[in-house]
Amino acid sequence: MLTTRALNRATLHRQLLLERSDISALAAVEHLVGMQAQEPFSPYFGLWSRLRDFKAGELADLVSSGAVLRSHLYRATIHLVSAADHGRIQPLVRSMLFRRLASSPFKSAVTDLDPAELVAAATEVLAEKPRTRRELCDLLGARWPSLDAESLGTAVPFLVSLVQLPPRAVWGQSGRAVWGLAPPSSEEPIDLVSRYLAAFGPATVADIQAWSGLTRLRAVVRDLDLRVLVDDTGRELLDIPDGPLPDPDTPAPVRFLPEFDNLLLAHRDRTRVISDEDYRRGIIIGGKPTLLVDGFVHGIWRIGETGLDVEVFRPLTPAQRDDVLAEGARLLEFAEADGRVSIT
């Protein structure tokens, strides 16, 4: 039986947040099965909190070279994954993306038009050159003037395998969100459930589905060699056979996580990292960067003109306050930002 604290430590360990890892940025992105990246620079801060001596240039080079790609994947949101993983994962989420589109405000693109026609037209214009969403809207709207151009252009990343191209998300640079056709999908299979459990487990089937956006996974897990555990409410938890389970009393260092970090999004029941009270503060929906103290969400932060501003939800002990100030100073150094750390 695993308590909430035991689940917390197991998840932090697998998320490389109990102790910074020496693996490469590419290996970390693959271990995490991708990183939430709707905010272009979030993965840089996420890797900084997880890797020892991480330099932003390492990830910037991966983005520039195409070794990692930004694309609509899990939950129909933009994720950063390795090029190899993109080719394996995108085919698995393709039907989910279509369902999300069909229930979205832009569903007229597939209800008033044969989706195959839209796919063919979008592929044709993107084969000529990469396009912004505005360009896709204008080009496709001109082809079907009786339909809503905004819906047509917005629908394309849900129907066609696309990636956002650099200089978007390259550290130190700026660029518009430009979409291009993704490399061909891979025929190599992927055990997405086991990969998820290695990075986020132990977890329930509902957790896996909440993270991925996929459904009907109970039949999938029945065919896998998984360990079965329970939490302190009696829920069944699945895990890879050799998944590490650290002592619940293992110290958890202060960590600064970026907005929409998957640690907070990858479970249906998020109490292993954030209390229900703190969840109701709108942290996740609002996409606020979070502060972990003793392994749990303890506040939020932002880097502004005067430095790093940290807002805590509960008082810190003197030792915790010193740790937040020290880790915050290191964060400012990584971000190449001036100023000081202030805690309120």
C-alpha positions in Angstrom: 0.0 0.0 0.0 1.4 3.4 -1.0 0.5 6.6 0.8 0.2 9.9 -0.9 3.7 10.8 0.3 5.1 7.5 -1.1 3.5 8.2 -4.4 5.0 11.7 -4.3 8.5 10.5 -3.8 8.2 7.8 -6.4 6.9 10.3 -9.0 9.5 12.9 -8.2 12.2 10.2 -8.5 11.1 9.2 -11.9 10.6 12.8 -12.9 14.3 13.5 -12.1 13.2 15.9 -9.4 14.5 14.2 -6.3 18.1 14.5 -7.6 19.3 16.2 -10.7 20.4 13.7 -13.4 23.6 13.6 -15.5 21.8 12.4 -18.6 21.7 14.5 -21.8 18.8 16.8 -22.6 17.7 14.5 -25.4 17.7 11.5 -23.1 15.7 13.4 -20.6 13.1 14.5 -23.1 12.7 10.8 -24.2 12.7 9.6 -20.6 9.8 12.0 -19.8 8.0 10.9 -23.0 7.9 14.5 -24.1 7.5 17.8 -22.3 4.6 20.2 -22.3 5.6 23.1 -24.6 2.7 25.3 -25.4 4.9 28.0 -23.8 8.0 27.8 -26.1 10.6 28.2 -23.3 9.0 26.1 -20.6 11.0 23.0 -21.4 14.3 24.9 -20.8 13.2 25.6 -17.2 11.8 22.1 -16.9 15.1 20.6 -17.9 17.1 23.0 -15.7 15.2 21.7 -12.7 15.9 18.1 -13.6 19.5 18.0 -15.1 22.8 18.8 -13.5 24.8 21.5 -15.2 22.1 21.9 -17.9 22.8 24.7 -20.4 20.0 26.2 -22.5 22.2 26.0 -25.6 22.0 22.2 -25.5 18.3 22.2 -26.0 18.4 25.1 -28.4 20.7 23.1 -30.6 18.3 20.1 -30.5 15.4 22.3 -31.5 17.4 24.0 -34.3 18.7 20.7 -35.7 15.3 19.0 -35.6 16.4 16.4 -33.2 13.4 17.4 -31.0 10.1 18.6 -32.4 7.2 20.6 -31.2 3.8 19.2 -32.2 0.2 18.7 -31.1 0.3 15.3 -29.3 -1.1 14.4 -25.8 -4.4 16.0 -24.9 -4.2 17.9 -28.2 -1.6 20.3 -26.7 1.8 21.1 -28.0 4.6 18.9 -26.6 8.3 18.7 -27.2 9.4 15.2 -28.1 12.4 13.6 -29.8 12.1 13.2 -33.5 12.2 9.5 -33.1 9.4 9.5 -30.5 7.3 11.8 -32.6 7.2 9.3 -35.4 6.1 6.6 -33.0 3.6 8.6 -30.9 1.8 10.7 -33.5 0.0 7.8 -35.2 -1.3 6.7 -31.7 -2.9 10.1 -31.0 -4.2 10.8 -34.5 -7.7 9.6 -33.8 -7.8 11.4 -30.4 -6.8 14.6 -32.1 -9.7 14.2 -34.6 -12.2 13.6 -31.8 -10.9 16.7 -29.9 -11.4 18.8 -33.1 -14.8 17.4 -33.7 -16.0 18.6 -30.3 -14.2 22.0 -30.5 -15.5 25.4 -31.6 -13.7 24.8 -34.9 -15.7 21.6 -35.7 -17.3 23.2 -38.8 -14.0 22.4 -40.6 -14.9 18.7 -40.5 -18.7 18.8 -40.3 -19.2 21.1 -43.3 -16.4 19.6 -45.4 -14.9 16.2 -46.1 -11.9 16.0 -43.8 -9.9 14.2 -46.5 -10.4 17.3 -48.8 -9.1 19.6 -46.1 -6.1 17.3 -45.4 -5.2 17.2 -49.1 -5.5 20.9 -49.6 -3.5 21.7 -46.4 -0.8 19.2 -47.3 -0.5 20.8 -50.8 0.0 24.3 -49.5 2.4 23.2 -46.7 4.5 21.1 -49.2 5.2 24.4 -51.0 6.6 26.0 -47.8 5.9 26.2 -44.1 3.0 28.5 -43.1 1.7 30.4 -40.1 -1.8 29.7 -38.9 -2.9 33.0 -40.4 -1.6 32.0 -43.8 -3.3 28.7 -43.6 -6.6 30.4 -42.7 -6.3 32.8 -45.6 -5.3 30.2 -48.2 -7.9 27.6 -47.2 -10.6 30.3 -46.7 -10.0 31.4 -50.3 -10.4 27.8 -51.5 -13.7 27.4 -49.6 -15.1 31.0 -49.2 -18.5 29.8 -47.9 -16.8 28.2 -44.9 -15.2 29.8 -41.8 -11.6 30.4 -42.6 -10.5 30.5 -39.0 -11.9 27.0 -38.4 -10.2 25.7 -41.5 -6.8 27.0 -40.6 -7.0 26.0 -36.9 -8.2 22.5 -37.8 -5.1 21.6 -39.8 -2.7 20.7 -36.9 -5.4 18.3 -35.7 -5.7 16.5 -39.0 -2.2 16.7 -40.5 1.0 15.7 -38.8 2.7 19.1 -38.4 5.6 20.5 -36.3 6.4 24.1 -35.3 9.7 25.1 -36.8 12.6 27.1 -35.4 13.5 29.8 -34.6 10.4 29.4 -32.5 11.4 28.0 -29.1 15.1 28.5 -29.7 16.6 30.1 -26.5 17.7 33.7 -27.1 15.7 34.0 -30.3 12.1 34.8 -31.2 9.9 33.8 -34.0 6.4 33.3 -35.2 4.6 30.0 -34.9 5.3 28.5 -38.3 4.0 25.1 -39.2 5.6 22.6 -41.5 4.9 19.0 -42.4 6.3 16.5 -39.9 8.8 13.8 -41.0 7.2 10.4 -41.9 5.8 8.3 -39.1 7.8 5.4 -37.9 6.7 1.8 -38.2 8.5 1.0 -34.9 6.0 0.2 -32.2 6.0 2.0 -28.8 4.8 0.7 -25.4 3.4 4.1 -24.4 1.9 2.8 -21.2 5.1 1.4 -19.8 7.0 4.5 -20.9 4.5 6.6 -19.0 4.7 4.5 -15.9 8.5 4.7 -16.0 8.2 8.5 -15.9 5.0 9.1 -13.9 4.1 5.9 -12.1 2.7 4.2 -10.2 -0.6 5.3 -11.6 -4.2 4.3 -12.4 -5.6 3.6 -15.9 -7.5 6.9 -15.4 -4.2 8.7 -14.8 -2.7 7.3 -18.0 -5.8 8.4 -20.0 -5.8 11.9 -18.4 -2.1 12.4 -19.4 -2.4 11.0 -23.0 -5.9 12.0 -23.9 -6.4 8.4 -25.1 -9.3 6.2 -24.1 -10.1 2.5 -23.7 -6.7 1.6 -22.3 -7.9 -1.1 -19.9 -7.7 -3.6 -22.6 -4.2 -2.4 -23.5 -2.9 -2.8 -19.9 -4.2 -6.3 -19.6 -1.7 -7.5 -22.2 1.3 -5.9 -20.4 3.5 -7.3 -17.7 2.8 -4.8 -15.0 3.0 -4.8 -11.2 -0.2 -4.1 -9.3 -0.2 -1.9 -6.2 -2.8 0.0 -4.2 -2.9 3.4 -2.7 -4.3 4.3 0.8 -7.8 4.6 -0.6 -7.7 1.1 -2.1 -7.4 2.2 -5.7 -5.4 -0.1 -8.0 -2.1 1.3 -9.2 -0.2 0.0 -12.1 3.6 0.0 -12.4 6.5 -1.4 -14.4 7.9 -4.4 -12.6 11.1 -2.7 -11.6 9.8 0.8 -10.9 11.7 2.4 -8.1 9.8 3.2 -4.9 11.9 5.5 -2.7 11.4 5.7 1.0 8.6 8.2 1.7 10.9 10.1 4.0 13.5 10.8 1.3 14.2 14.5 1.3 12.8 16.4 -1.6 14.7 19.6 -2.6 13.1 22.9 -3.6 12.3 22.9 -7.3 11.0 25.7 -9.6 8.8 24.2 -12.3 7.6 26.1 -15.4 4.0 26.7 -16.4 2.0 23.6 -17.4 4.8 21.2 -16.3 3.6 17.7 -16.9 4.3 16.7 -13.3 1.0 18.6 -12.5 -0.9 17.5 -15.6 -0.1 13.8 -15.9 -2.6 12.3 -13.4 -6.3 12.5 -13.0 -5.8 12.5 -9.2 -3.1 15.2 -8.7 -3.0 15.1 -5.0 0.4 13.3 -5.1 1.9 16.7 -6.0 -0.8 19.4 -5.3 -3.5 19.6 -2.6 -7.1 20.1 -3.6 -6.9 23.5 -1.9 -4.0 24.7 -4.0 -5.5 23.2 -7.1 -8.6 25.4 -6.6 -6.3 28.4 -6.8 -6.3 28.1 -10.6 -2.6 27.3 -10.8 -2.9 24.6 -13.5 -5.7 26.2 -15.6 -3.9 29.6 -15.3 -0.6 28.1 -16.3 1.3 29.5 -13.4 4.9 28.4 -12.8 5.0 26.5 -9.5 7.3 26.1 -6.5 7.8 22.7 -4.9 8.8 22.5 -1.3 9.1 19.1 0.3 7.9 17.6 -2.9 4.5 19.4 -3.1 3.3 22.6 -4.7 3.9 25.4 -2.1 3.6 28.5 -4.2 4.1 30.2 -7.6 6.8 32.4 -9.1 7.6 34.8 -11.9 10.7 36.5 -13.2 10.1 40.3 -13.6 12.0 43.5 -13.9 13.2 43.4 -10.3 14.1 39.7 -10.2 12.4 36.6 -9.1 9.1 37.1 -7.2 7.9 34.1 -5.2 4.5 33.9 -3.6 4.1 31.1 -1.1 0.7 29.7 0.1 1.9 28.7 3.5 4.7 29.9 5.8 8.1 28.5 5.2 10.4 27.2 7.9 13.7 29.2 8.2 15.5 26.3 6.5 13.0 26.1 3.7 13.2 29.8 3.2 17.0 29.6 2.8 16.6 26.8 0.3 14.1 28.8 -1.8 16.4 31.8 -1.8 19.4 29.7 -2.8 17.6 27.8 -5.6 15.9 31.0 -6.7 19.3 32.7 -7.1 20.5 29.8 -9.3 17.3 30.1 -11.3 18.0 33.8 -12.0 21.5 33.0 -13.1 20.2 30.3 -15.5 17.6 32.7 -16.9 20.3 35.4 -17.3 18.1 37.8 -15.4 19.1 40.6 -13.1 17.6 41.4 -9.7 17.0 39.5 -6.5 14.7 36.8 -5.0 11.8 38.1 -3.0 9.4 35.9 -1.1 5.9 37.0 -0.1 
